[in-house]
Amino acid sequence: MSSVAARRLGRFVIVAVVALGLAGCGSGDTSSADGTTVDNGFGDPGNCTVVDIAISSEKVDLMKELATDFNSQRNIVDGACVFVRPQTKASGAAATTLANGWDTAVDGPQPVIWSPASSAWGAIVNQRLADQGKPALAPSDATPFMLTPLVIAMPKPMADALGYPAKPVGYADLAKLATSPNGWADYGHPEWGAFRLGKTNPNFSTSGLSALIAQTYAAAGKTEGLSTEDLSNPAVIAQSKAIESSVVHYGDITMTFLNNWFRADKRGTALTYASAVAVEEKSLIDYNLGNPDGILDPGEVARPPKIPLVAIYPSEGTLYSDNPFFVLDAPWVSTPQRAGAAKFQEYVQTPENQAKVLKFGFRPGNPTVAVSDPITAANGVNPEPPATLLRVPAPRVMVDLLDKWQQFRKGARVLVVLDVSGSMGDDAGNGTETKLELAKSAAIAALDQFVDTDLVGLRIFSTNLGPQQDQQWLDLLPVEAIGPQREKIRSAIGNLVPTNGTPLFDVTQNSYQTMLDGYDPTRINAVILLTDGQNDDGNRDDDATQRETLINGLRTASASENARPVRIFTVAYGSDADKESLKAIAEASNAAAYTATDAKTIAKVLAQVVSNF
């Protein structure tokens, strides 16, 4: 296994092992949850045959409804009742867990049925198992439960400028736009600036994985039969690099992009935040209905955006997230469980139950059920099936494609800013380690996911650091290629100790300015800011003014049409962190805020943060 592959697989292991499983209802794998949640609402199955199901989070509410109805009917197979019990498990995390070994103590019951967002994950699992000399787990002929195609979401004025839908638009057009020095000026709109693309990390997200497959097929001029040789074709690599060059940043969930876009729309800056984002059709429908994260909290009212999005179905073809029902060929699946799984699969495919997927914005998996509202032109989508559907490549090609992506993805330029204030010496909640000790281990593991050519620096902050009495931060390592200084970073992090106060606002402002001064337009420029406290620089009187000045300055800079985007990804660590301010900082810089209120989850959270690069 290559060092890149090992680091990529290591990241998957971190996420899968420590994931908590906070279930959501977004599209594909758009929930911030990437772990497991067993639904205790299903109670005691009694003497029934139990069929455990691991499902991606976008269909958890529907699956719970169907499972409850199914169980209430006391279905009998071979003389025994069947009891279906769903749990959420994000597709990428489940793929890693199935390939590396399912630990029931961490991951919940071993699944009889696995339903990720896309069949592509099954191919990846099977190939990883084959590489270990083990048999496949995921059948190649699984039945789709519900469908949603990958689309390129684009603000309507931009789609109009490209002539869509009268003029087909594909990945070749995006590559041309991405590499043009004139950007949108080529289409009469210099005020929109450069072409900016949002994509999720294909190691984490189904939409990111589907986009990677689709753009590679497009570059190879194929709709099926993508080969390992194609991945090494210079023309394929060149077009892939062109598309990736326009990426604003990556991420573990598409909701980061859609929520930032929605906030920008309210400020009238939607056209300068992003030009396009690769999402699933269902997510675009949610956005246009005024519900960008797919979840309406109690009392929340959907508010449609000022500028709606248009779903572009790439001319070269696209893929469905087909939500397959894999009845696993696993040694833990008994004959009665397999029969029970078949009974439940038959139940969910009935026209009555298939019609229920529509209310969630998905297309029925059963082709006899017609597509209807909300999949309509009024919501920015085409209810007709995509003209060209791409085939998931062979398993070997899928794994090689993920490895190749590491070579042509957009590079990162990141300053890691770690809080070493006195409170970081507090117990982490496990009785054996401090918060700083846990954070150090997590940071070392997460930073190992950067490739050698990424530029990474390390800054620590607290009051009274260094030789100067009033020094508030120290740069332990400069922002340089991480390869030659990887061991130095590990050592520097390992030697950190808790010190004094928390000058949060000052260090954030200075870190932002430092990255802005050395801005590299060919890379993702960002700050990762981790803190466990409130602003505490010895003067409480100016806290409100500092905060307002910082956040307003970030908003103004991010809204500029010629902005040099430096995004600040924040991590609120522990229960005392100023989550409100950290979220405001992240949103003002068009990034994402992460929380590790329980300090023991920091490894999972930092792995998610690094997925943005």
Buried (B, 14 or more C-beta within 10 A) or exposed (E): EEEBBEBBBBBBBBBBBBBBBBBBBBBBBBBBBBBBBBBEEBEEBEEBBBBBBBBBBBBBBBBBEBBBEBBEEEBEBEEBBBBBBBBBBBBBBBBBBBBBEBEEEEBBBBBBBBBBBBBBBBBBBBBBBBBEEEEBBBBEEBBBBBBBBBBBBBBBBBBBBBEBBEEBBBBBBBBEBBBBEEBBBBBEBEEBBBBBBBBBBBBBBBBBBBBBBBBBBBBBEBBEEBBBEBBEBEEBBEBBBBBBBBBBBBBBBBBBBBBBBBBBBEEEBBBBBBBBBBBBBBBBBBBBBBBBBBBBEEEEEEEEBEBBBBBBBBBBBBBBBBBBBBBBEBEEBEEBBBBBBBBBBEBBBEEEBBBBBBEBBBBBBBEEBEBEEBBEEEBBBBBEBBEBEBBBBBBBBBBBBBBBBBEBBBBBBBBBBBBBBBBBBBEBBEEEBBBBBBBBBBBBBBBBBBBEEBBBBBBBBBBBBEEEEEBBBBBBBEBEBBEEBBEEBBEBBEEBEBBBBBBBBBBBBBBBEBBBEBEBEEBBBBBBBBBBBBBBBEEEEEBEEBBEEBBEBBBEBBBEEEBEBBBBBBBBBBEBBBBEBBBBBBBBBBBBBBBBEBBBBBBBBBBBBBBBB
